[in-house]
Amino acid sequence: MKFDLDTDATSEAFCDDIAQEMMRLFGVSREEAVGRINREWKDKPLIGDVLIIYHETANYWAQCIYHEEDVMWWIDQHLRVKPYP
């Protein structure tokens, strides 16, 4: 599955890193990881060197995209996962 986002080479590689991190952390397939990223950022152009996504790590984004928005995954023991698809 490919990213269905408006990306450049740098953001495409970063999204790939996020997908790899989701696969490693949560045991999801590449298809699910890419689908979650596509859903999260579908309306956000990811082009240019100065993007807010680069202010955090791939691990951070993997956690944020995978878990419900109100979950503090860095301290919470009761993690709720966003439904997919």
N, C-alpha and C positions, 0 to 999 in steps of 0.2 A: 504494500500500500504506500502511496506517495502522499506527501503533504499537499493539501489543497488550499494553500495559502499564498499570498503575494510575498515572496521572499527573494533575497539575493543569496549569493553563495555562502556568505558568513552566517546569515540567520538560518539558512537551510541546515548548515552543519550544526549550529547550536540546537535547533529543533531535533536533529538526529541524536545529539548527546542527551537531550531530555528524554527522548523515547527509549534510548538505551538504559538510562537510569531507572525509568519506570519498569522496564523489563527486569532489571536486576533487583530492584527493591520489592516489587509486588508480584513478580512472576507472571505478568500479563504478556500476551503475544505482541509482536511488533504491530500487527494490524490494530489491536486495541489501543496501544500507546499512541500511534499516529492518529487514530480516530479521535482520541481524547484531546490531543493537541489541536487538531483541525477544529473541533467543536469549540474549544476554549478561545482560540484566536482567529476564528473565521472572518471576522470583520475588521481585523487590525492589520494594516500593511506592515510588514516586517522588513523594511528596506532602509538601509543607511547605517552609519557607524555609531550614531548616538540614539540608541533605543533603550528604553527603560528595562527591557528584559536582560540586558547585559550587566545590569547593576546587581544581579543575583546569580547564583550558580545553577547548573542544570539540576542538581539535587533539590534545591529550593523549588524550582518550577515543577519538577516531577511531583513533589509532595503537594503543592498547591493545586495542580491540575487534577490529581488523583483524588484528593480528599474534599469533603464538603467545605464550603467557604468559611463557615464559622468554627471549624476545627483548628485548634492550636496544636498541630501535629508535632511540634518540637517539644511540647510538654504534656500533651493530653494522652491519656492511656485508653480512652474510649473513642477510637478513630472511626469516623463515618466516611464511607466511600461514596463519591458521586456515582449514581447509577450510569451504566453504560449498556447499550447505546442510548 
